[in-house]
Amino acid sequence: MIDVSEVIQSGTSVLFVTLDSLRYDVARAALHAGQTPRLATMLPGGQWEERRTPGTFTLPAHMAFFSGFLPKLPRPTQPPRLWECRPPAFKAVDPGTFVFDAPNLLTGLALHGYRTVCIGGVTYFSRETPLGSVLPDMFHEDHWRPEFCSPEPDSTRHQADHALAIADKHAGRPLFLFVNVSAAHVPHGHYVGDSTDSWHSQAAALAYADEHLGRLVDGLTSAKRWLVIMCADHGDAFGEDGYHGRGITHPTVLNVPFAAWLTPSAPQADTLSGHDRRTRPGGGDA
């Protein structure tokens, strides 16, 4: 369990990456097939955790995440939550949980001196419509460009470049940097030279994004400690049991990959072995 209360009190920056629409079975298979070597060296224990999302498409999933409800383990008992809104007086909260006295995480972090920044991906972060402004409005600043969105084959490179530039700009203060990686969201058939989206093309999209995710994390964590959280917001059905798409309660949509870890501080980073870097404390969340 990561002590996120200590993390925030110490002013440690946070990187929260959502891999839009990425199924757990696709993420696991790509990892085991060696398609995501950068993620393999970063994830705690070199593995994804299987989790259940609280939302079946982008908007409700992210509203839940920013309210304190990250994906849950598929079991009756849950570990302490990483963060949550201040609960009623009768409810006990684990001392390692960051409790924010605000209606959402972004406002709560701002009260602790954090700058909150959104690097959008899918169009729910684009401000192209009134609904596409709901999530961006929660941040101090938000950034979206057409080249960040899934129809662009090199979207993750553009997003990582922009995120690293934003981190440099705010290097002197605690930062909550949120990146919605759109590559795994349809359309992704172009990664396998097909006009149809499939399980295989989503795996190819993740394989493409892997190098840029590694570059992003390496670039951020080379100089200081960060809390890193990566998960999918939901999955996607590609014809299983006759289902297609998202917004449905099917296992392909509900089962998502999750990982959280605290990187070494800069002095430790120079002395830790690669194995130590992979197995720094990971955490769960309810």
TIBA-486440 format. One record per atom (N, C-alpha, C, O): residue in three letters; x, y, z. Coordinates in steps of 0.001 Angstrom, whole numbers, plus 500000, padded with zeros to 6 digits. Layout:
# TIBA-486440
ALAXYZ ...
***
This chain:
# TIBA-486440
MET500844498804500000 MET500000500000500000 MET500878501244500000 MET501747501393500859 ILE500660502117499062 ILE501375503383499008 ILE500712504363499974 ILE499489504499499979 ASP501509505038500781 ASP500998506057501699 ASP500811507349500912 ASP501700508200500883 VAL499656507491500278 VAL499422508657499432 VAL499237509913500270 VAL499517511016499798 SER498773509764501499 SER498689510926502377 SER500076511545502562 SER500233512763502482 GLU501082510696502810 GLU502459511191502954 GLU502961511767501644 GLU503648512788501631 VAL502619511110500541 VAL503044511571499224 VAL502586513004498979 VAL503373513848498550 ILE501313513275499252 ILE500780514614499005 ILE501325515618500014 ILE501673516738499643 GLN501402515234501270 GLN501932516149502281 GLN503373516539501977 GLN503798517645502311 SER504127515644501347 SER505526515925501020 SER505681516715499727 SER506790517124499380 GLY504583516934499013 GLY504650517691497769 GLY505181516893496596 GLY505674517476495630 THR505093515577496656 THR505531514728495553 THR504566514869494375 THR503349514823494555 SER505104515038493190 SER504261515162492005 SER503633513825491641 SER504151512762491986 VAL502508513898490938 VAL501722512713490598 VAL501497512678489094 VAL501077513670488499 LEU501778511532488481 LEU501430511271487087 LEU500314510238487077 LEU500481509127487581 PHE499179510607486502 PHE498044509703486386 PHE497760509518484899 PHE497365510462484215 VAL497961508302484405 VAL497764507988482998 VAL496578507043482864 VAL496548505987483496 THR495604507420482046 THR494540506478481705 THR494735506052480258 THR494830506884479355 LEU494790504751480058 LEU494935504152478729 LEU493534503880478211 LEU492934502852478526 ASP493025504791477429 ASP491609504781477105 ASP491201503520476362 ASP491781503174475333 SER490196502838476899 SER489556501656476303 SER490389500385476359 SER489994499382475763 LEU491523500384477049 LEU492403499219477033 LEU491852498088477892 LEU491633498260479091 ARG491632496945477282 ARG491160495761477987 ARG492290495130478796 ARG493460495203478419 TYR491915494507479916 TYR492922493813480726 TYR493538492651479968 TYR494755492468480006 ASP492727491866479283 ASP493294490698478595 ASP494254491112477488 ASP495241490420477236 VAL493981492227476827 VAL494893492727475796 VAL496198493209476421 VAL497279492888475926 ALA496106493973477502 ALA497307494487478167 ALA498178493343478674 ALA499399493373478524 ARG497548492334479275 ARG498309491197479809 ARG498962490403478688 ARG500132490034478789 ALA498223490139477628 ALA498766489357476518 ALA499921490088475838 ALA500933489476475497 ALA499768491402475642 ALA500840492172475016 ALA502094492157475875 ALA503209492089475357 LEU501909492219477193 LEU503046492179478109 LEU503750490826478027 LEU504973490767477902 HIS502986489752478095 HIS503563488408478079 HIS504204488078476732 HIS505130487269476670 ALA503720488699475652 ALA504289488467474325 ALA505524489318474060 ALA506128489225472992 GLY505898490146475031 GLY507069491003474866 GLY506828492229474004 GLY507782492854473539 GLN505560492585473782 GLN505240493742472946 GLN505372495069473688 GLN505440496124473057 THR505410495028475021 THR505492496263475809 THR506683496194476764 THR506494496125477978 PRO507906496213476232 PRO509088496059477087 PRO509308497197478063 PRO509841496981479152 ARG508908498405477696 ARG509099499520478633 ARG508164499384479825 ARG508576499603480965 LEU506915499025479572 LEU505986498805480679 LEU506443497650481553 LEU506276497696482772 ALA507014496621480954 ALA507469495461481731 ALA508513495848482764 ALA508579495246483836 THR509333496849482451 THR510364497271483408 THR509835498264484443 THR510479498497485466 MET508654498854484176 MET508118499865485087 MET507087499315486061 MET507071499704487229 LEU506230498419485597 LEU505128497954486432 LEU505635497211487653 LEU506592496444487540 PRO505031497409488816 PRO505447496668490019 PRO505377495158489784 PRO504333494623489411 GLY506508494480490010 GLY506544493052489761 GLY506490492697488297 GLY506372491519487957 GLY506573493683487412 GLY506523493436485983 GLY505178492986485469 GLY505107492374484403 GLN504087493272486204 GLN502763492773485833 GLN501693493853486030 GLN501831494756486855 TRP500636493724485247 TRP499426494507485489 TRP498580493813486559 TRP498596492587486671 GLU497848494597487338 GLU496788494050488190 GLU495481494036487401 GLU495205494958486633 GLU494684492997487590 GLU493350492973487006 GLU492401493693487947 GLU492363493411489145 ARG491641494622487398 ARG490705495418488197 ARG489360495513487488 ARG489224495122486329 ARG488362496044488210 ARG487030496289487661 ARG486771497795487680 ARG486891498447488717 THR486415498328486523 THR486197499764486423 THR484851500178487028 THR483899499400486984 PRO484754501394487594 PRO483468501899488070 PRO482613502514486969 PRO481462502877487210 GLY483173502636485742 GLY482411503248484654 GLY482666502538483349 GLY483787502092483102 THR481662502419482507 THR481795501639481284 THR482114502471480046 THR482242501923478951 PHE482244503796480206 PHE482784504616479130 PHE483503505806479757 PHE483499505965480977 THR484110506629478937 THR485110507600479408 THR484578508560480462 THR485216508748481498 LEU483427509170480221 LEU482943510210481130 LEU482677509689482542 LEU483258510225483485 PRO481832508673482741 PRO481577508235484119 PRO482801507625484789 PRO482975507764486000 ALA483657506949484014 ALA484852506367484616 ALA485761507452485183 ALA486247507324486307 HIS485995508507484428 HIS486882509564484920 HIS486227510395486024 HIS486913510840486945 MET484942510605485949 MET484266511288487052 MET484437510496488338 MET484649511079489402 ALA484348509172488252 ALA484567508330489426 ALA486011508419489901 ALA486258508572491097 PHE486970508324488978 PHE488381508388489363 PHE488683509681490103 PHE489347509670491140 PHE488191510799489566 PHE488494512100490161 PHE487669512363491423 PHE487875513369492102 SER486748511469491733 SER485986511558492981 SER486518510601494046 SER486025510587495175 GLY487518509804493690 GLY488134508909494662 GLY487873507442494445 GLY488246506623495285 PHE487236507077493329 PHE486851505681493103 PHE487618505104491915 PHE487127505100490786 LEU488817504623492182 LEU489627503976491161 LEU489160502529490970 LEU488406502020491798 PRO489589501861489903 PRO489147500474489675 PRO489437499567490870 PRO490458499711491544 LYS488517498629491119 LYS488618497737492268 LYS489123496357491880 LYS488981495920490738 LEU489713495689492852 LEU490134494308492657 LEU488902493400492524 LEU487863493685493119 PRO489008492320491756 PRO487869491404491592 PRO487776490418492745 PRO487915489209492556 ARG487542490943493935 ARG487435490093495128 ARG486592490816496170 ARG486417492031496082 PRO486065490092497156 PRO485171490725498145 PRO485846491787498998 PRO485233492814499289 THR487102491568499409 THR487795492543500252 THR488713493401499402 THR489285492935498416 GLN488847494654499793 GLN489624495611499028 GLN490708496249499898 GLN490522496391501106 PRO491830496632499303 PRO492839497396500039 PRO492349498824500256 PRO491364499233499642 PRO493012499581501109 PRO492606500977501303 PRO492669501765499994 PRO493487501476499122 ARG491818502737499875 ARG491801503585498693 ARG493009504514498690 ARG493511504899499746 LEU493467504867497498 LEU494592505804497394 LEU494177507208497797 LEU494926507907498480 TRP492995507621497380 TRP492480508943497754 TRP490966508881497831 TRP490333508040497192 GLU490395509775498614 GLU488932509875498678 GLU488509511211499252 GLU489247511853499999 CYS487295511617498881 CYS486685512823499424 CYS486410512624500917 CYS486116511511501351 ARG486505513690501691 ARG486257513585503131 ARG484901512921503376 ARG483871513419502921 PRO484904511782504103 PRO483667511025504295 PRO482875511544505498 PRO483348512427506213 PRO481669511001505725 PRO480931511333506947 PRO481727510935508185 PRO482615510085508118 ALA481398511556509311 ALA482181511392510536 ALA482223509946511017 ALA483190509545511665 PHE481205509162510716 PHE481162507794511252 PHE482084506834510496 PHE482318505721510967 LYS482605507231509349 LYS483415506324508545 LYS484894506478508863 LYS485418507591508865 ALA485566505368509131 ALA487006505375509376 ALA487750505288508047 ALA487318504593507128 VAL488868505995507955 VAL489677506018506744 VAL491096505590507087 VAL491642506006508108 ASP491689504769506247 ASP493067504334506459 ASP493999505552506494 ASP493828506464505684 PRO494969505593507397 PRO495848506762507485 PRO496688506984506239 PRO497184508092506036 GLY496867505972505396 GLY497628506148504172 GLY496839506713503018 GLY497409507056501982 THR495516506817503183 THR494665507379502137 THR494722508895502180 THR494602509490503252 PHE494904509525501032 PHE494850510985500969 PHE493383511404500951 PHE492643511072500025 VAL492972512137501985 VAL491597512607502104 VAL491562514086501731 VAL492254514904502337 PHE490758514417500741 PHE490660515811500314 PHE489314516384500737 PHE488272515757500546 ASP489346517572501308 ASP488134518239501783 ASP487589519125500665 ASP487594520352500759 ALA487124518472499615 ALA486670519166498414 ALA485779518202497629 ALA485787517002497905 PRO485022518695496668 PRO484116517813495925 PRO484806516916494911 PRO484193515975494407 ASN486085517191494597 ASN486813516327493673 ASN488304516412493960 ASN488768517329494638 LEU489045515446493436 LEU490468515347493692 LEU491233516576493223 LEU492144517033493914 LEU490884517117492069 LEU491640518230491512 LEU491542519474492390 LEU492539520158492625 THR490345519759492869 THR490176520887493795 THR490900520613495102 THR491511521510495681 GLY490829519370495565 GLY491516519012496800 GLY493020519162496698 GLY493653519658497630 LEU493601518747495590 LEU495045518893495413 LEU495451520362495317 LEU496513520751495804 ALA494603521172494688 ALA494900522603494602 ALA495016523226495990 ALA495823524131496201 LEU494217522746496929 LEU494288523256498298 LEU495620522912498974 LEU495995523523499975 HIS496330521924498410 HIS497639521528498924 HIS498775522080498065 HIS499911521617498167 GLY498476523060497227 GLY499511523725496456 GLY499867523080495137 GLY500856523463494513 TYR499081522106494694 TYR499373521430493431 TYR498811522214492249 TYR497750522833492332 ARG499556522167491152 ARG499053522636489871 ARG498497521422489150 ARG499212520434488986 THR497247521463488714 THR496615520317488065 THR496521520578486566 THR496004521608486131 VAL497032519625485783 VAL497133519801484334 VAL496591518557483631 VAL496914517432484013 CYS495782518761482622 CYS495187517688481833 CYS495755517724480412 CYS495673518741479723 ILE496330516597479988 ILE496715516414478583 ILE495674515483477986 ILE495743514268478177 GLY494722516036477273 GLY493591515260476793 GLY493963514322475665 GLY495013514450475037 GLY493068513372475427 GLY493247512419474344 GLY491984512286473530 GLY491883512853472441 VAL491006511537474046 VAL489747511363473328 VAL488924512641473436 VAL489267513549474194 THR487838512705472675 THR487124513978472542 THR486356514402473789 THR485870515532473841 TYR486228513541474790 TYR485652513998476055 TYR486552515035476731 TYR486144515651477716 PHE487761515237476222 PHE488689516237476765 PHE488967517356475769 PHE489888518147475972 SER488181517433474693 SER488527518319473578 SER487897519700473644 SER488354520610472953 ARG486868519882474450 ARG486077521126474495 ARG485363521401473169 ARG484920522525472936 GLU485247520415472315 GLU484535520615471053 GLU483027520722471265 GLU482317521268470421 THR482539520202472387 THR481127520249472738 THR481013520663474202 THR482007520624474927 PRO479815521063474654 PRO479661521353476081 PRO480033520171476962 PRO480655520358478007 LEU479666518954476563 LEU480006517774477346 LEU481514517545477352 LEU482064517038478330 GLY482179517917476268 GLY483626517771476191 GLY484393518770477020 GLY485624518765477013 SER483687519629477735 SER484328520586478642 SER484200520200480110 SER484854520798480964 VAL483365519207480416 VAL483097518848481810 VAL484374518414482517 VAL484691518939483585 LEU485109517473481949 LEU486337516990482586 LEU487459518028482547 LEU488107518242483572 PRO487720518685481409 PRO488768519708481408 PRO488534520846482402 PRO489487521406482943 ASP487269521188482639 ASP486957522280483564 ASP487410521993484994 ASP487476522911485811 MET487719520747485308 MET488119520393486667 MET489579520732486952 MET489999520705488109 PHE490364521050485915 PHE491799521277486052 PHE492142522769485996 PHE491378523580485474 HIS493310523107486547 HIS493817524469486373 HIS494037524788484904 HIS493693525871484432 GLU494610523837484192 GLU494838524033482760 GLU494636522710482033 GLU494899521636482576 ASP494167522809480802 ASP493940521602480003 ASP494460521842478601 ASP494450522965478097 HIS494914520765477984 HIS495522520844476666 HIS494967519727475801 HIS494970518562476200 TRP494499520080474634 TRP494031519094473665 TRP494283519625472265 TRP494068520803471981 ARG494746518733471393 ARG494943519051469981 ARG494467517851469172 ARG494447516737469695 PRO494089518043467926 PRO493669516896467113 PRO494723515792467045 PRO494376514613466967 GLU496002516160467074 GLU497046515138466993 GLU497198514335468278 GLU497961513370468306 PHE496480514713469358 PHE496464513917470589 PHE495411512803470528 PHE495383511933471398 CYS494551512824469511 CYS493385511939469478 CYS493676510680468659 CYS494596510662467842 SER492886509633468884 SER493174508296468349 SER493266508192466830 SER494004507326466360 PRO492582508997466027 PRO492801508854464582 PRO494226509162464138 PRO494640508738463059 GLU494986509897464958 GLU496383510207464642 GLU497268509023465037 GLU497326508683466219 PRO497961508382464086 PRO498759507192464411 PRO499901507439465383 PRO500361506505466041 ASP500372508687465488 ASP501485508992466389 ASP501023509830467576 ASP501771510673468071 SER499791509602468034 SER499194510438469078 SER499975510411470383 SER500140511455471015 THR500459509250470803 THR501128509159472107 THR502441509913472112 THR502820510490473131 ARG503141509916470987 ARG504367510713470914 ARG504056512188471131 ARG504744512862471898 HIS503034512686470468 HIS502650514093470636 HIS502252514379472087 HIS502626515411472645 GLN501501513474472686 GLN501061513683474071 GLN502242513656475043 GLN502324514494475941 ALA503149512705474869 ALA504310512622475761 ALA505191513851475624 ALA505666514383476627 ASP505416514307474405 ASP506225515510474204 ASP505601516699474926 ASP506296517467475591 HIS504297516843474790 HIS503619517990475404 HIS503625517868476929 HIS503818518861477630 ALA503418516668477435 ALA503423516466478886 ALA504793516783479479 ALA504876517398480542 LEU505858516377478812 LEU507202516665479318 LEU507483518166479296 LEU508132518687480204 ALA507004518859478278 ALA507182520311478223 ALA506420521003479346 ALA506920521956479944 ILE505210520524479633 ILE504423521089480735 ILE505126520844482069 ILE505171521734482918 ALA505672519646482257 ALA506368519335483507 ALA507582520238483684 ALA507857520684484797 ASP508307520512482615 ASP509448521435482698 ASP508989522831483093 ASP509636523507483893 LYS507878523249482531 LYS507347524582482826 LYS507002524734484302 LYS507180525810484872 HIS506510523662484926 HIS506072523713486322 HIS507031522959487246 HIS506616522425488274 ALA508290522919486882 ALA509263522110487629 ALA509425522539489075 ALA509854521741489908 GLY509097523767489387 GLY509338524273490733 GLY508205524076491718 GLY508287524562492846 ARG507132523368491320 ARG506001523196492230 ARG505425521792492098 ARG505677521118491100 PRO504654521338493090 PRO504001520023492971 PRO503016520025491813 PRO502265520981491619 LEU503030518946491052 LEU502224518859489841 LEU501381517588489854 LEU501874516508490179 PHE500122517725489500 PHE499285516576489193 PHE499108516595487688 PHE498366517409487141 LEU499809515677487029 LEU499818515630485572 LEU498985514441485114 LEU499342513289485359 PHE497883514731484454 PHE496975513698483971 PHE497096513596482459 PHE497026514603481753 VAL497279512363481959 VAL497378512129480521 VAL496385511038480136 VAL496463509914480631 ASN495457511375479254 ASN494514510391478720 ASN495061509895477387 ASN494918510562476363 VAL495690508715477406 VAL496321508160476210 VAL495239507578475306 VAL494506506669475698 SER495151508114474098 SER494035507765473220 SER494341506630472249 SER493427506136471589 ALA495587506204472140 ALA495980505267471079 ALA495177503967471106 ALA494846503417470055 ALA494865503476472309 ALA494140502201472425 ALA492638502356472186 ALA491917501359472138 HIS492163503585472037 HIS490755503833471717 HIS490554503697470213 HIS491446504026469430 VAL489392503217469814 VAL489102503144468375 VAL489165504553467768 VAL488810505522468439 PRO489610504681466512 PRO490079503618465623 PRO491555503278465868 PRO492387504169466039 HIS491862501984465882 HIS493256501578465989 HIS493624500484464985 HIS494718499924465053 GLY492716500178464055 GLY493025499185463040 GLY494228499550462196 GLY494893498676461640 HIS494515500865462098 HIS495646501297461269 HIS496982500766461780 HIS497951500719461023 TYR497054500362463061 TYR498320499833463582 TYR498632498442463030 TYR499768497980463133 VAL497646497777462453 VAL497878496470461807 VAL497500496519460332 VAL497361495479459687 GLY497334497735459796 GLY497003497888458393 GLY495621497432458019 GLY495410496913456923 ASP494659497620458931 ASP493289497159458699 ASP492330498304458974 ASP492620499178459790 SER491214498304458310 SER490184499316458560 SER489251498912459689 SER488410499706460111 THR489387497689460182 THR488542497170461254 THR489319497138462563 THR490482496737462589 ASP488675497561463649 ASP489299497514464975 ASP489094496135465588 ASP488036495527465420 SER490105495642466301 SER490050494297466845 SER490925494195468087 SER491655495123468436 TRP490833493049468741 TRP491711492716469868 TRP493167492885469453 TRP493963493442470209 HIS493526492415468264 HIS494906492446467802 HIS495376493867467496 HIS496526494214467767 SER494497494681466937 SER494917496051466641 SER495030496878467916 SER495842497801467979 GLN494233496564468932 GLN494414497274470202 GLN495750496896470836 GLN496426497755471403 ALA496138495631470750 ALA497448495220471253 ALA498566495932470501 ALA499559496342471101 ALA498406496079469193 ALA499405496790468394 ALA499461498265468777 ALA500537498861468788 ALA498305498858469093 ALA498278500253469540 ALA499040500422470849 ALA499780501390471024 LEU498854499470471772 LEU499572499537473043 LEU501070499343472824 LEU501884500005473468 ALA501436498433471912 ALA502846498231471596 ALA503467499515471055 ALA504603499849471391 TYR502719500233470218 TYR503195501537469732 TYR503388502523470883 TYR504416503195470964 ALA502392502607471777 ALA502425503591472863 ALA503503503290473891 ALA503951504196474594 ASP503923502044473990 ASP504842501607475038 ASP506109502455475109 ASP506486502909476190 GLU506761502672473990 GLU508014503433473985 GLU507805504849474508 GLU508637505364475255 HIS506713505472474126 HIS506469506858474540 HIS506042506942476008 HIS506348507922476686 LEU505338505920476500 LEU505023505884477931 LEU506302505745478742 LEU506461506403479771 GLY507219504888478284 GLY508501504756478966 GLY509292506046478938 GLY509892506437479939 ARG509294506706477791 ARG509996507979477662 ARG509398509043478578 ARG510128509841479167 LEU508083509056478699 LEU507410510017479573 LEU507795509786481027 LEU508187510722481723 VAL507685508544481490 VAL508001508261482893 VAL509479508508483173 VAL509817509099484199 ASP510354508074482292 ASP511790508304482492 ASP512106509793482547 ASP512880510240483394 GLY511505510557481640 GLY511770511987481607 GLY511307512715482852 GLY511963513651483312 LEU510177512289483400 LEU509648512932484605 LEU510428512546485846 LEU510668513386486713 THR510827511284485943 THR511344510752487212 THR512860510775487316 THR513407510327488325 SER513548511277486316 SER515012511280486364 SER515557512216487429 SER516667512015487922 ALA514788513236487789 ALA515299514241488718 ALA514628514225490093 ALA515174514779491048 LYS513452513601490208 LYS512765513620491497 LYS511777512462491587 LYS511489511786490600 ARG511272512254492789 ARG510301511200493054 ARG508931511582492510 ARG508509512734492606 TRP508238510590491934 TRP506873510766491466 TRP506023509589491915 TRP506519508469492040 LEU504757509839492155 LEU503762508781492257 LEU503191508584490869 LEU502707509534490254 VAL503244507343490363 VAL502751507040489026 VAL501576506071489146 VAL501667505046489823 ILE500489506404488490 ILE499306505544488445 ILE498922505378486987 ILE498759506362486265 MET498777504140486556 MET498337503843485193 MET497185502851485256 MET497239501865485992 CYS496158503116484488 CYS495048502171484387 CYS494241502492483150 CYS494405503557482554 ALA493372501581482760 ALA492385501886481723 ALA491133502434482391 ALA490834502116483542 ASP490411503258481653 ASP489139503753482185 ASP488036502721481984 ASP487104502641482784 HIS488138501942480931 HIS487179500878480611 HIS487799500059479495 HIS488858500413478977 GLY487144498965479122 GLY487594498172477999 GLY486712498380476786 GLY485998499378476692 ASP486762497428475848 ASP486011497546474606 ASP485695496143474103 ASP486543495253474166 ALA484498495947473610 ALA484108494640473068 ALA484291494637471566 ALA483908495583470878 PHE484880493566471066 PHE485122493431469629 PHE484377492220469058 PHE484926491445468275 GLY483120492078469470 GLY482285491017468942 GLY482069489842469876 GLY481327488920469537 GLU482700489849471049 GLU482507488767472011 GLU481035488708472438 GLU480441489719472814 ASP480467487509472372 ASP479047487293472714 ASP478123488218471924 ASP477009488508472360 GLY478579488673470783 GLY477777489550469946 GLY477862491024470308 GLY477202491849469676 TYR478664491375471318 TYR478753492762471764 TYR479878493507471049 TYR480921492944470717 HIS479623494793470826 HIS480627495682470243 HIS480609497010470992 HIS479543497521471337 GLY481782497563471241 GLY481882498896471818 GLY481966498896473321 GLY482403497925473939 ARG481534500017473911 ARG481651500242475351 ARG480331500788475865 ARG479368500887475105 GLY480271501139477129 GLY478996501578477694 GLY478072500414477981 GLY476864500600478128 ILE478635499199478062 ILE477867497983478327 ILE478553497193479438 ILE479770497278479601 THR477784496434480194 THR478341495683481325 THR478759494289480887 THR478173493287481297 HIS479772494248480056 HIS480337492985479580 HIS481757492872480136 HIS482426493894480286 PRO482239491664480446 PRO483588491528481017 PRO484685492207480207 PRO485650492707480784 THR484559492234478895 THR485587492888478080 THR485651494387478332 THR486681495021478105 VAL484547494947478800 VAL484478496380479107 VAL484820496640480576 VAL485440497654480896 LEU484422495740481461 LEU484592495957482897 LEU486009495652483398 LEU486465496272484359 ASN486705494714482767 ASN488014494274483258 ASN489118495152482677 ASN489287495232481460 VAL489867495810483560 VAL490870496770483107 VAL492206496529483814 VAL492231495994484923 PRO493318496922483180 PRO494625496852483838 PRO494833498032484771 PRO494312499124484543 PHE495610497791485833 PHE495880498832486833 PHE497283498634487394 PHE497740497503487561 ALA497958499734487680 ALA499252499690488368 ALA499486501025489048 ALA499072502072488548 ALA500159500981490199 ALA500544502202490908 ALA501876501960491583 ALA502097500909492185 TRP502755502926491482 TRP504058502774492120 TRP504667504145492429 TRP504342505156491807 LEU505546504129493399 LEU506271505325493813 LEU507700505183493325 LEU508393504236493696 THR508142506110492501 THR509492506005491954 THR510511506413493014 THR510169507124493959 PRO511744505974492868 PRO512782506423493802 PRO513004507915493686 PRO512745508506492638 SER513486508530494762 SER513922509916494673 SER515194509958493848 SER515807508916493615 ALA515603511127493406 ALA516734511241492491 ALA518019510622493026 ALA518683509909492274 PRO518417510853494299 PRO519658510240494766 PRO519605508717494741 PRO520598508079494394 GLN518476508124495098 GLN518338506678495091 GLN518347506134493669 GLN518835505031493424 ALA517802506916492726 ALA517665506423491363 ALA519010506079490748 ALA519080505230489859 ASP520091506728491205 ASP521414506473490643 ASP522016505180491151 ASP522956504663490548 THR521491504641492257 THR522115503473492871 THR521277502221492786 THR521797501125492996 LEU519987502343492482 LEU519124501172492435 LEU519334500381491159 LEU519548500955490091 SER519272499069491271 SER519360498219490091 SER518050498249489341 SER517045498749489846 GLY518061497704488114 GLY516828497639487339 GLY515765496844488051 GLY514592497214488004 HIS516146495729488731 HIS515154494927489454 HIS514541495734490579 HIS513332495670490799 ASP515369496505491305 ASP514846497330492396 ASP513841498346491860 ASP512826498619492502 ARG514125498907490682 ARG513219499896490117 ARG511862499276489816 ARG510830499925489987 ARG511856498008489364 ARG510581497375489030 ARG509769497034490258 ARG508541496980490195 THR510446496800491391 THR509728496264492540 THR509636497252493685 THR509471496857494839 ARG509743498535493375 ARG509437499534494400 ARG507997499330494817 ARG507216498746494066 PRO507619499811496026 PRO506286499495496538 PRO505182499861495554 PRO505095501000495095 GLY504353498893495241 GLY503148499145494469 GLY501971499206495418 GLY502089498830496585 GLY500850499671494935 GLY499728499809495851 GLY498430499398495227 GLY498321499238494011 GLY497457499230496068 GLY496121498925495605 GLY495202500076495885 GLY495592501085496473 ASP494000499913495464 ASP493008500951495679 ASP491639500316495658 ASP491385499351494938 ALA490784500871496447 ALA489425500343496460 ALA488514501247495669 ALA487318500974495558 
***
